[in-house]
Amino acid sequence: MSRLACTSCEWQSADADLSACPACAATLDVAYDSPASAARPELPGLWRYAARLPLRDPAQLVSMGEGNTALVRAARLGDGVAELHFKLEGANPTGSYKDRIAAVGITRLRELGKHAWAATSSGNAGAAIAAYGVRAGLDGYLFTLERAARAKIAQILAYGPRVFAVERLGYDPQVEQATWRNIAALCAARGWGMLVTARRFSPHAMEGVKTIAYEICEQLGGAPDLVYVPVGGGGLLSATWKGFVEWHAAGLVDRLPQMVAVQPQGCDGITQAWQAGHAVRPIDGCASTISGLQLTAPPDGDLVLRALRESGGWARSVPDDATYAAQAELAAREGLFAEPAAAITLAGLRADVAAGRLRGHERVVCLLTGSGFKDASALQRMAERRAVQPITADDIVHIR
């Protein structure tokens, strides 16, 4: 059985369906009566870990085989570390790790008898929630950025939800906070389910993310030394850290990794807070073009800082051009086609190696969170680096 527990005070409840502590307004976490346990292969997707997920009624389970993604060792890009592995979350059904969140979140809404969902997303979460919502027979309402990646929005529209572009969302912290507040009010008034992919708003749904850590430990036969994570709102890193902590507490690994948050320069409020030693504060505007990481008021920012402190990790920012270069190298040298918001982890690792932060003996995992097909503009940018040469059929035998 699961229950909600406050991350700040001692409040907890097994029955409440809340997103914030009623006693102190802090973020809520999901706690369990039993420890983490090995996977149950008879269940689909990430539901192999059902004992540590907030599932009440198995008859309401929604799955498209999400999870169990490959962990691939680098063939050519591992300079500066003992081992480099890439977790290929772009192999999930809709092309990103957000399918883990959608599977748990939509299942939760079915259990609660909701008939519709509402969410914010710059693309990947919207696609995941819309797809799983279709499987569950739920109506959908998505609120997105005016400048969201076209390929991502096209994928969302294919699933049929109503989509609204909110003026200044992703560039103005006051607009972000007003959007979340008004979605919550809309859902309360209509009896819908709010599925914003942040632990601050959707603690039950975000439990799906921690299964990434479970899988890494099983695939490596232990915990890595370092895990590089792309950070926008912060939910991915903080929930992945929770997964490692649970696996360690159950005695399934003998140590914990250090977590490294990687953000794009120009939209890096969490990195700024980490380096300055203060709480995360909203930043004015977003100068980065990395789709998926453009949040000026990261809702789970302080949970990221806590995870970095607990793990002995750190935060760093990298320029967009370094991220685009890493994306191109992943494809050209490793055969891995990742979107920029995923490739930023390799850019962050490279920056740390160049700065002498690592000792060279580490076993490192970079989370590649989404497929390269997610961002058409980045795809076009890579394609422009190579030319298609016109030839005749007779020219083929002369190719060298």
N, C-alpha and C positions, 0 to 999 in steps of 0.2 A: 504493500500500500504506500501511496505517496501523500505528502501534505505540503502546504506552503509554509515557509519560514522566513522571517525577516532577516535581511543581511546586516541589519544594524542593531535592532533590539531583540527581545526574547519572544515577540509575538509569533504564534504559529496556529494553523488550523488545518484540519483534514477536509473540511467541507467548503471553504471559501473559494470563490472564483473571482479573484482580484488581481490587479496588476501592480498595486502599491500597498504598502503596509498601512492598515487603518489606524495604527497607533502612532507611527512616526513618519509616514509617507515615504520611507526608503524602499528600494527595490526588493522584491520578493524572490526567493529561491525555492526550488522543489527539493524536498528532503524525502528520504525513504527509510522504511523500517528494516530492510534487509541490505546486506552489503552487495557490491557489484559481484557478478558471477560470470563464468564463461558463457559464450554464445550458445543459443539453441538453434541449430541449423535447420530445424523443421519449420521455423517461422520465416516469412518473407522479408527481404530487405533488412533495414536496421532493426526491425522488430525481433531479430535474433537476440537483442538485448532487452527484451520486454520487461525483465525483472527490475531494470533500472530506468524505465520510461513510465510516464504517467498514463498508463493504459488501464481503464476500468472495465470496459466491455469489449472483449475480442471480436464480437460480432460487428462492431462499428469500425474495425481496423481498415485503414486506407493505405495501400502500398502499390508502387509500380516497380519494385525491385531496387529501390534506392539504397545507397550504401555499398559496403564491400568493394570499394574502389581500389584500383591497383596502387601499390607503392613501388615505384620504379627507381632503381639505382642509376645515378648519372653515369653516362658512358664517357663524356668528354668535358663536362663543365664542373668537375669536382675539385679543381685546383684550390689549394689552401686549406682543405679539410680532409680527414681520413676517409669519410664516407659521406656522400650527398645523395639523398633520396627525394623524389618528388611524389606527393600524394595527389593523384589525378582525379580531382573532384568534378572535372568537366565531363566525366563519364557517367554521371548521374542522369536520370531520364530526361530532364529538361535542360541539362548542360551545366549545372552548377551545384555547389554544396547546399544551396537553399532548398533543394528537394528534401533533405533530411528534416528541415524545419517544417516544411509544408506537410510532410507525411504525419508528423506528430500533431501539428496544429490543426489540420483539417480533421484528423481523427478525433481530436478533443472537441471540436465544434459539433461533430456528429453526435458524440456522447451527450453533449449539452442540449441537443435538439435545435441547434441554430439552422436557419435556412439560407443565410447569406453571410459573406465576409466582406470586410473593408480593410484596406492596407495602403501603405505608402511604399514606393519602390522606384529605383532608377532603372530597373529592368529584371534582374535575375530573380529576386524574391517574387515579383509580380508574376513572372512566367511560371514559377514553381507553384505558387498558391493557386493561380488560375487553373493550371493543369490538374492538380489534385482536387481542387474544388469541383471541376467537371466530373471527375470520377465519383465524387460524393454526392453529386446532384445539387450543389449549392450555387446560388447566384453570387456574382462578384462585382466589387467596386474598387477600382484602383486609382490612387492619386499619385501622379508622377511629376518629374521635372519637365520644364519646358524644353530643355535641351537634352533629354535622354537619348541614348544611342538608338538610332532608327531600327536596327536589326532586333534589338531587345523589345522595343514596343511592338514591332510587327509580330513577333512570337507571342506576346501577350494577347494581342488582338485576335490572333488565330483561335485562342481558347474561348473567346466570347464574352469576357467581362466588360462592363462599362469603364472607360478610361478617361481620366480628367487630368489635364496639365495645369499644375498650380503655379501661378506667377511667383517668381523669386524663390521657389522651393529649391533647396540645395545651395543657395547663395546667401541667404539671409537667416540668421539664427532665430529671429523673432517669427519669421514665417514658418520655419520648421516646427517650432514649439506650438504655434497656433494651429498648424495642420494636425499635429498629433492630438492636441486637446480637442479639436473639433471633430475629428474622426471618432474619438472616444465618446463624445456627446451624441453623435449620430448613431453609433452602434447601441448606446444605452436607450435612445429613444425608439429605435426600430427593432430592437431585439436581435441585432446582428452580432457577429463575432469580430472583434478587432484582432488583426494578425499583422502587427508591425514587428519586423524581425529584429527585435531588441529584447534583452532580458528585462529591461525596465517596463516594457509593455506586454510582453507575451512570454512569461516565465515557463509555462508548460511547453509551448511550441519549441522554444530554444533548447530544450533538453535533447532534441534530436542531434544537435551539433556535437555534443560530447562523445557521440559514437565514433567520430573521427579519431579521437585519442584512443579509444578502445581498440580500434582496428590497427592503428599504427603499432601499438604495443604487441598485439598478436602477430602482426606481419614481421616485425623486427625480432620477435622473441625477447623483448625487453623495451625499456624506454630509450629514446634517443637522448643525446646531450643537449641539443638545441632544436627548437621548432620556430621557424620564421613564418609569421602570419600577416597577411594584409589586413589593415585596420581602417575602417571607415567609422561606423558607429560603435564598434568595440565588442559587439556580442559574440562574434566568432572566436576571438582570442580568449575572452573570459570563460566562455562555455567549453572550449577545447581544454583549457587549463583545468576546469572542473572535472572533465573526463579523466585526465591523468591523475588527479588527486584521488578520485574514487577508485581507480584501478590499483593505485598504490595502497590505499587504505584497506583494500580487500586482500592484500598480499600477493597480487598477481604480477607486480613488478617490484624491484627492490630499491628503486630510486625514482626521482622526478626530473624532468628536463627543465632547462631554462627556456622561457618564452621570450621571443623577440617580436615587438610590434613594428611593422613597417608602414609608413604613411607617405603620401606624395607631398613634396614641398609645395607650399601655397594652400594646403588644406590639411594641416597637421597639428590641430589643437591638442591632441593627446601627447604627441612628442614634445611640444612646447611645454606642456604641464610637467612632464617627466623630467625634462632637463632643468626646469626652473624650480622644481620641488614644491609645486602647489597643486591644488585641485584643478580639474579640467574646466576651462572657461570657454564660452562661445567665442568664435573668431569672426571678424568682419570680412565677409566675402570669401570666395574660393577661387584661387588662381590656377588650380590644377585642371587638366583635361582628362584625368583618369576616371572613366565612368565606373560607378559603383563605390567609389571612395570619397565622394564629394558631399561630406556632411560638415556643416559649420558648428553644430551643437551636438556632438556625439552622445547619444543617450546612455550608453554603457561605458563612457570614458573612465569614470572613477573605478569601475570594476576591473578595467584593464590595468590601471595603475596598481590596484591591489594584487592582481595576478603577477605583474612584473616584480613587485616587491617580494611576494611569497616565493617566487621561482628563482629569484636572483637574476632575472633577465633585464632587458632594457628596451627602449624605443629609439627608432631612428627614422629620419626622413630622407627621401631620395628625389632628385629632379625627374620630371616626366621623361626627358630624353633618355635617361639611364634605364627607365622602365621599358620604354619602347625598344631600346637596344637589347635588353634582356629577353623581351618577347621574341624578337627576331632570332636571337641566338638559340633559344629553346627549340624553335622550329628547325633551324638550319643545322644545328649540331647535335640535338637530342631527339629530333622527330616528335617533339611535344608541342602541340598547338594550343596555346593558352591565351586568354584575353589579358590585356594590360593589367587589370586589377589583380590578376593572379601572378603574372610575371614579376610584379614589384617585389615579391619575396626573394627572387634570385638577385635582383638589383640591390636589395638591402644586404644580402649575404656578401655580395661582391664588395660593397662599400665597407663592410666590417673587416673583410679579409685585407683589403687595401690599407685600412687604417691600423692594422696590426692588432685588432681586438681579439682575434682567435689565435689559438696556439698550434693548430694544425693537426691535432689528434682527435678532433670532435667528429661524432656521428650526427649529421644534421638532416632534418626534414624541412623541406619547403612546401607549404600548402599551395597547390595550383588549383584555385577555387572555381574556375570557370573556363569553358571552352573558348577557343579563339574565334569561333563563329559568332560569338555574342556581340562583338563590336566591329561593325562593318567598316567604319572609318579607319580603325587600326589595321584591319585586314587589307584595306586598300593601300595604306601606307607601306606595309610590308611588300605587297605585290609590285609597287612602283619601283622597288629596288632591283627587280629582275625584269628582263625584257623577254618577250616571246618572239622568237626569230622565225620569220616566214621562209619556207623552203618548198621545193618540189619533191615529189616522190623519188625522183632520180638522185636527189641530193643526199638521201639517207645513207647510202653506202659510203659516202665521203666524210661522214661525221667523225671527228676526232675528239 
